[in-house]
Amino acid sequence: MFDKVVIAVAASPGKSPNLDLETRMELVKRSVRRYPTWKSSVFPPY
């Protein structure tokens, strides 16, 4: 259906999320690693 899927993880510096950015990125990476055309990215990039 799609050649590539990008999942953006929000940096949200003004909020206090339950999980830090690195942990959220790791969870997403683990979840999508079986799909070679899917990738994760921090939004906005910094």
C-alpha distances in whole Angstrom, upper triangle without the diagonal:
4,7,9,10,14,16,19,22,25,28,30,34,36,35,36,33,33,32,32,29,30,29,26,25,26,24,21,21,22,19,16,18,17,13,14,11,12,16,18,21,24,24,26,26,30
4,5,7,10,13,16,20,22,25,28,31,33,32,33,31,32,30,30,27,27,27,24,22,23,22,19,19,20,18,15,16,16,12,12,9,10,13,15,17,20,21,23,23,27
4,7,10,14,17,20,23,26,28,31,34,33,34,31,32,30,30,27,26,27,24,22,23,22,19,18,20,18,15,16,15,11,10,7,9,11,15,16,20,21,22,22,26
4,7,10,13,16,19,22,25,27,30,30,31,28,29,26,26,23,23,23,21,18,19,19,15,15,17,16,12,13,13,10,9,5,6,8,11,13,16,17,19,19,22
4,7,10,13,16,19,21,25,27,26,27,24,25,23,23,20,20,20,17,15,17,16,12,13,15,13,10,12,13,9,10,6,5,6,8,11,14,14,17,17,20
4,6,10,13,15,18,21,23,23,24,21,23,20,20,17,17,18,15,12,15,14,11,11,14,13,10,12,14,11,11,9,6,5,6,7,10,11,13,13,17
4,7,10,13,15,18,21,20,21,18,19,17,17,14,14,15,11,10,12,12,8,9,12,11,9,12,14,12,13,11,8,6,5,6,8,9,12,13,16
4,6,9,12,15,17,17,18,15,17,15,15,11,13,14,11,9,12,12,9,11,14,13,12,15,17,16,16,14,11,9,6,5,6,6,8,10,13
4,6,9,12,14,14,14,12,14,12,11,8,10,11,7,7,10,10,8,11,14,13,13,15,18,17,18,17,13,11,7,6,5,6,8,10,12
4,5,9,11,10,12,10,13,12,11,8,11,12,9,10,13,13,12,14,17,17,17,19,22,21,22,20,17,14,11,9,6,5,7,9,11
4,6,9,9,10,10,13,11,9,6,10,12,10,10,13,14,14,15,18,19,19,21,24,23,24,23,19,16,13,10,6,6,6,8,8
4,5,6,8,8,12,11,10,9,12,14,12,13,16,17,16,19,21,21,22,24,27,26,27,26,22,20,16,13,10,9,9,11,11
4,6,8,9,13,12,10,9,13,15,14,15,18,19,19,21,23,24,24,26,30,29,30,28,25,22,18,16,12,11,10,12,11
4,7,9,13,14,12,13,16,17,16,18,21,21,21,24,26,26,27,29,32,32,32,31,28,25,21,19,15,13,13,15,14
4,6,10,11,11,11,15,15,14,16,19,19,19,22,24,24,25,28,31,30,31,30,27,24,21,19,15,14,14,16,16
4,7,8,8,10,14,14,13,16,18,18,19,21,23,23,25,27,30,30,31,31,27,25,21,19,16,16,16,18,18
4,5,7,9,12,11,10,13,15,14,15,18,19,19,21,24,27,27,28,28,24,22,18,17,15,15,16,18,18
4,7,10,12,10,10,13,14,13,15,18,18,18,21,23,26,27,28,28,25,23,19,19,17,17,19,20,20
4,7,8,6,6,10,11,10,12,15,15,16,18,20,23,24,25,26,22,20,16,16,14,16,17,18,18
4,6,5,6,9,10,11,13,14,16,17,19,20,23,24,25,25,22,19,15,15,12,14,15,15,15
4,5,5,6,9,10,11,12,14,15,17,18,21,22,22,22,19,16,12,11,8,10,12,12,12
4,6,5,6,9,10,10,12,14,16,16,20,20,21,21,18,15,12,11,10,13,14,13,13
4,5,5,6,9,10,11,12,14,15,19,20,21,22,18,16,13,13,12,15,17,16,16
4,5,5,6,9,10,11,13,14,17,18,19,19,16,14,10,11,10,12,14,15,15
4,5,5,6,9,10,11,12,15,16,16,17,13,10,7,8,8,11,13,13,14
4,5,5,6,9,10,10,14,15,16,17,14,12,9,11,11,15,17,16,17
4,5,5,6,9,10,13,14,16,17,14,12,10,12,13,16,18,18,19
4,5,5,6,8,11,12,13,14,10,9,7,9,11,13,16,16,18
4,5,5,6,9,10,11,12,9,7,6,9,11,15,17,16,18
4,6,5,8,10,12,14,11,10,10,13,15,18,21,20,22
4,6,8,9,11,13,10,10,10,13,15,18,21,21,23
4,5,6,8,9,6,7,8,12,15,17,20,20,22
4,5,7,9,8,8,10,13,16,19,22,21,23
4,6,9,9,10,13,16,20,22,25,24,26
4,6,6,8,11,15,18,21,23,22,25
4,6,8,11,14,18,20,23,22,24
4,7,10,13,17,19,21,20,23
4,7,10,14,16,18,18,21
4,7,11,13,15,14,17
4,7,10,12,11,14
4,6,9,8,10
4,6,5,8
3,5,8
4,6
4
